Amino acid sequence: MTEPAKQIAELVARARKAQAVLNGYTQEQVDLIAGAIVYHLSQPAMASRIAEMAFEETGMGLVDSKRAKLAQKMPAIFHDIRKEPTVGVIDRDTANGITTIAKPYGVIAALVPSTNCEATPIFKAVLGIRARNAVICAPHPASKKTTLYVVDVIRQVLRAMDAPEDLVLCIETPSKALAAELMAQCDVSMATGSGDMVQAAYSSGKPAYGVGVGNAAVIIDETVDLAETAEKIRIGKTGDNASGCSAENSIIVQAGIYGGFLKALEAEGAHIASDEEKARLRAVIWENGHVSRRVVARPVQEIAAIAGITVKPGTRFFVVEETGTGTDHPFSGEKLSLVLTCYRYDSFDEAVGLVNAITDYSGSGHSCGIHSNDPDRILRLGLETRTSRVIVRQPHGVANSGSWANGLAKTFSLGCGSWGGNSVSENVTQKHYYNTTRIAEPLDRPVPDDQAIYGALLDRIAALRLGAEA
């Protein structure tokens, strides 16, 4: 056995021992543990300490945004999931004679990205424990201190409740080799992180819930208030310094309001880049074809300094005008930085085509948005794009992972369907953290005839003339 395999085997053995105890817990017991974890890690002092630690360690994002994820988003997530049963019989469908039973996976491998090192371990531990799983976190090397601290606090909560503290464990010296071994030895992986790590999760030989690359493209038409919409774009784009996969990456603006909307964005703190400044930004954002860590979730003034661009005090983000998509137009891809790409469109067909071209290049299946008061256009965007979510008249970076302002499941993991190489095309939430067994009772009902089976289709399909051999 290799050294990485041995290290992980020891962690998994500890986790399995703890999970065997948890397997006998009631719904009330797991709810109490999960609630205690969320409550204590969302208290103002604790949330501030963790947010400051994450910022100090990584240099990415905003302390206020990270604090809000812990103090506001996690309680909101718990508010939603605590209503869902996860232990024993969770549903009885008497009409169809089906009884559904929830059962744990066992031990979950939880990949934790550096961009969300403060909230992801809490989210995955809470949903995992509620479904009677043990969870082992694999932190990103650049944020291991923060993730280890969060896991330690969770373990303190478990000890205080006389629950096995090894229900939540963490790799202390993270590496790609250890993360790969963890995914191979655990029962299922919850993969949030780089594309390479998500691909490794799907290649581990074990089931995995992965998330795809984000690259939200948002249409803005002439039916909306420009100032109000610009404010929403700014809120969605600048949250946690654009560290999230749901932050607006491109906007597609109707030609008649294009100039006016750029002015509205300037009023919200946008710096509209000149052609020369665009070239300077391109040179510093991408290194060897990848977005540079020097710009990921960094303050706009820091990006400006690296690029040699002078910006006014109070500048919040860059806007770069673009016309094309694909490899020759890297601004059409995901940037994970305070740089927003802006396109102009004439017809709505052109706008939808741009959304598809942008997401086909980067972010297939993830999400898109629209600021419009035309219900036909909103529906068309949903029908004609290869995305799992369409966010309507909301700050995309805030709303996409679920919020009090919409009905999407609140989460930190967003599936992208087959378009993005994922197994689900929805927000990953509590129902994805357990197996189900269905008991099927016999039903006393007659077998339907052809008319009942095919309905109005029967005459047309029965009249078909097939070849003699058929």
KEKOL-407010 format. One line per 5 residues: number of its first residue (from 1); their letters; for each residue y negated, z, x negated of C-alpha. Coordinates in steps of 0.5 Angstrom, whole numbers. Each point is the difference from the previous one (the first is absolute). Last residue first. Layout:
NUM = a = Y/Z/X; ...
***
This chain:
470 = aeagl = 12/-79/83; 4/-6/-2; -2/-4/6; -8/1/-2; -4/5/5
465 = rlaai = -3/-2/6; -5/6/2; 0/2/8; 2/7/-2; -6/1/-4
460 = rdlla = -5/-2/5; 4/3/6; 1/7/-3; -7/1/-3; -3/3/6
455 = gyiaq = 5/6/-1; 5/0/-6; 4/6/1; -1/1/7; 1/-7/2
450 = ddpvp = 6/0/-5; 4/6/4; -2/7/-2; 6/5/-2; 0/6/5
445 = rdlpe = -2/7/-2; 3/6/-1; -2/2/-7; 4/3/-6; -4/5/-5
440 = airtt = -3/-3/-6; -2/6/-5; -5/-3/-5; -1/3/-7; -7/-1/-4
435 = nyyhk = -2/1/-7; -6/3/-2; -7/-1/-3; -2/-7/3; -2/4/7
430 = qtvne = -5/4/-4; -4/-5/-2; -1/-7/-4; -5/-4/3; 3/-6/3
425 = svsng = 3/-7/-2; 6/3/-3; 6/-2/-5; -6/-2/-5; 0/-7/-4
420 = gwsgc = -7/-1/2; 1/-5/5; 6/3/2; -4/6/2; -6/3/-3
415 = glsft = 2/8/1; -6/4/-1; 1/7/-3; -6/6/0; 1/1/7
410 = kalgn = -3/1/7; 4/-4/5; -5/-5/3; -3/2/7; -7/-1/-2
405 = awsgs = -7/4/-1; 4/7/-2; 2/-4/-6; 6/-5/-2; 2/-3/-7
400 = navgh = -5/-6/1; -6/4/3; -3/3/-6; 0/-6/-5; -1/-5/6
395 = pqrvi = -6/3/3; 1/-1/7; -2/-6/5; 7/-2/0; 6/1/-5
390 = vrstr = 5/-5/0; 7/3/-3; 6/-3/-2; -3/-7/-3; 3/-7/0
385 = telgl = -6/-3/4; 0/-4/7; 2/5/5; -5/6/-2; -6/-5/-2
380 = rlird = 1/-3/7; 0/6/4; -7/2/-3; -3/-7/1; 2/1/7
375 = pdnsh = -2/7/1; -7/-2/-3; -4/6/-1; 1/-1/-8; 1/3/-6
370 = igcsh = 6/-2/-3; 6/3/-4; 6/-2/-5; 6/4/-2; 6/0/-5
365 = gsgsy = 5/-6/2; -2/-4/-6; -5/4/-5; -2/-5/-5; 0/-8/0
360 = dtian = 3/0/7; -5/5/2; -6/-4/-2; 3/-6/3; 2/3/6
355 = vlgva = -7/3/1; -3/-6/-2; 3/-4/5; -2/5/6; -7/-1/-2
350 = edfsd = 1/-8/0; 3/0/7; -6/5/2; -5/-6/-2; -6/0/-5
345 = yryct = 2/5/-6; -3/4/-5; 4/4/-5; -2/7/-4; 4/4/-5
340 = lvlsl = -1/7/-1; 0/4/-6; 1/7/0; 7/0/-3; 7/0/2
335 = kegsf = -1/-8/-2; 5/-3/5; 0/-8/0; -6/-5/2; -4/2/-6
330 = phdtg = 5/-3/-4; -2/-7/1; 4/-5/-4; 6/4/2; -1/-1/7
325 = tgtee = -6/0/5; -6/-4/0; -7/1/3; -3/6/-3; -6/5/0
320 = vvffr = 1/6/-4; -3/7/3; 0/6/-4; 0/7/2; -4/6/1
315 = tgpkv = -7/-1/-3; -4/6/1; -4/-1/-6; -1/-7/-1; 5/-4/-4
310 = tigai = 0/-3/-7; 6/-4/-3; 3/0/-6; 7/0/2; 2/7/-2
305 = aaieq = -6/3/2; 1/-4/7; 7/3/1; -3/7/-2; -5/0/5
300 = vprav = 4/-3/5; 4/7/-1; 8/-1/-2; 5/-1/5; 4/-5/-4
295 = vrrsv = -5/-3/-5; 2/2/-7; 7/0/2; -1/-8/0; 3/-4/6
290 = hgnew = 6/-4/-3; 0/-8/-3; -1/2/-7; -6/5/1; -3/-1/7
285 = ivarl = -7/4/2; -4/-1/-6; 0/-8/-1; -1/-1/8; -5/5/0
280 = rakee = -4/-4/-5; 1/-6/3; -2/2/7; -7/3/-4; -1/-7/-2
275 = dsaih = 1/-3/7; -5/6/3; 4/6/3; -3/3/6; -1/7/-1
270 = ageae = 2/4/6; -3/7/2; 0/0/8; -6/-4/0; 3/-5/-4
265 = laklf = 5/-1/5; -5/-1/5; -3/-6/-4; 7/-3/-1; 1/0/7
260 = ggyig = -7/-3/1; 2/-6/-4; 7/-1/3; -2/1/7; 0/-8/2
255 = aqvii = 6/-1/-5; 5/5/3; 2/5/-6; 7/1/-3; 0/6/-4
250 = sneas = 5/2/-5; 3/6/-4; -1/5/6; 3/6/-2; 8/1/3
245 = cgsan = 3/0/-7; -4/6/-2; -4/2/-6; -6/-3/3; -5/5/-3
240 = dgtkg = 4/5/4; -3/-3/6; -5/-5/-2; 3/-6/3; 1/3/7
235 = irike = -7/3/0; -4/-6/-2; 4/-4/5; -2/4/5; -7/1/-1
230 = ateal = 0/-8/-1; 3/0/7; -6/4/3; -5/-4/-3; 3/-6/2
225 = dvted = 1/1/7; 6/-4/2; 1/-6/4; -2/-5/-6; 7/1/-3
220 = iivaa = 2/4/-6; 7/-1/-3; 4/5/-4; 5/-1/-6; 3/6/-2
215 = ngvgv = 4/-1/-7; 6/5/0; 6/-1/-4; 6/2/3; 3/7/2
210 = gyapk = 8/2/-1; 5/3/4; 6/0/-4; 8/0/1; 4/1/-6
205 = gssya = 2/-5/-5; -6/1/-4; -3/-7/1; -4/2/6; -3/6/-4
200 = aqvmd = -1/-5/-6; -5/-5/4; -4/6/2; -1/2/-7; -2/-6/-2
195 = gsgta = -5/-1/6; -3/6/-3; 0/6/5; 3/3/6; 8/0/0
190 = msvdc = 4/5/5; 7/-1/-3; 6/2/3; 7/4/-1; -2/2/-7
185 = qamle = 3/-3/-7; -2/-7/-1; -8/2/2; 0/6/-4; 3/-5/-6
180 = aalak = -6/-5/1; -5/6/0; 3/3/-6; 0/-7/-4; -7/-1/3
175 = sptei = -2/6/-3; -2/7/2; 0/6/-4; 0/6/5; 4/-4/5
170 = clvld = -1/4/7; 4/4/5; -1/2/7; 6/3/4; 1/4/-7
165 = epadm = -4/5/3; 6/2/5; -4/4/6; -2/7/0; -6/-2/3
160 = arlvq = -4/3/-6; 4/-4/-5; -1/-6/4; -7/1/0; 0/1/-7
155 = rivdv = 4/-7/-1; -5/-4/4; -5/3/-5; 4/-2/-6; 1/-7/3
150 = vyltt = -8/-1/0; -1/3/-7; 6/-5/-2; -4/-6/3; -7/2/-3
145 = kksap = 3/1/-7; 4/-7/1; -6/-4/1; 0/-5/-5; 8/0/-1
140 = hpaci = 1/-2/7; 4/5/4; 7/0/2; 1/5/5; 7/3/3
135 = vanra = 0/1/7; 6/4/4; 1/-2/7; 0/4/6; -4/-5/4
130 = riglv = -6/5/0; 2/0/-7; -1/-7/-1; -6/-1/4; -4/6/-4
125 = akfip = 3/-2/-7; -3/-7/1; -7/2/3; -1/5/-5; 3/-4/-6
120 = taecn = -5/-6/2; -6/4/1; -3/2/-7; 3/-5/-4; -3/-6/4
115 = tspvl = -2/-5/-5; 5/3/-5; 5/-2/4; 6/4/2; 7/-2/1
110 = aaivg = 4/4/5; 8/0/-2; 3/3/7; 6/5/0; 4/0/6
105 = ypkai = -1/-5/5; 0/5/5; 3/-1/7; -4/-1/7; 5/0/6
100 = ttign = -1/-5/6; 4/0/7; 1/-6/3; 3/-1/7; -5/-6/2
95 = atdrd = -3/3/6; 0/7/-3; -4/-2/-6; 1/7/-4; -5/1/-6
90 = ivgvt = -1/4/-6; 7/4/0; 1/3/-7; -7/1/-4; -6/-4/-1
85 = pekri = -3/0/7; -7/-3/0; -6/4/2; -1/3/-7; -1/-7/-3
80 = dhfia = -7/-1/4; -4/6/-2; 4/0/-7; -4/-7/-1; -7/3/2
75 = pmkqa = 1/6/-4; 2/-4/-6; -6/-5/1; -6/6/0; 1/5/-5
70 = lkark = 4/-4/-5; -2/-7/1; -7/3/1; 0/3/-7; 2/-6/-3
65 = sdvlg = -6/-4/3; -5/6/-2; 3/0/-7; -1/-8/-1; 5/-5/-3
60 = mgtee = 2/-1/-7; -1/4/-6; 8/1/0; 0/8/-2; -7/2/2
55 = famea = 0/-3/6; 7/2/2; -2/7/-2; -6/0/4; 4/-2/6
50 = irsam = 5/6/-1; -5/5/-1; -4/-2/6; 6/-1/5; 2/7/-3
45 = apqsl = -7/3/2; -1/-3/6; 7/1/3; 5/-6/1; 5/2/-5
40 = hyvia = 1/6/4; 1/-3/7; 4/-6/-2; 5/4/-4; 0/5/6
35 = gaild = 1/-5/5; 6/-3/-4; 3/7/0; -1/2/7; 2/-7/3
30 = vqeqt = 7/0/-5; 1/7/3; -1/-2/8; 4/-6/-1; 6/5/-2
25 = ygnlv = 2/0/-7; 7/-1/-2; -1/-6/-4; -5/4/-4; 5/4/-4
20 = aqakr = 4/-7/-2; -7/-3/-2; -1/6/-5; 7/-2/-3; -2/-7/0
15 = aravl = -6/1/-3; 3/4/-6; 5/-6/-1; -5/-5/0; -5/3/-5
10 = eaiqk = 6/1/-5; 3/-7/1; -8/-2/-1; 1/3/-7; 7/-3/-2
5 = apetm = -2/-7/3; -6/0/-5; 4/2/-6; 5/-5/1; 7/2/3
***
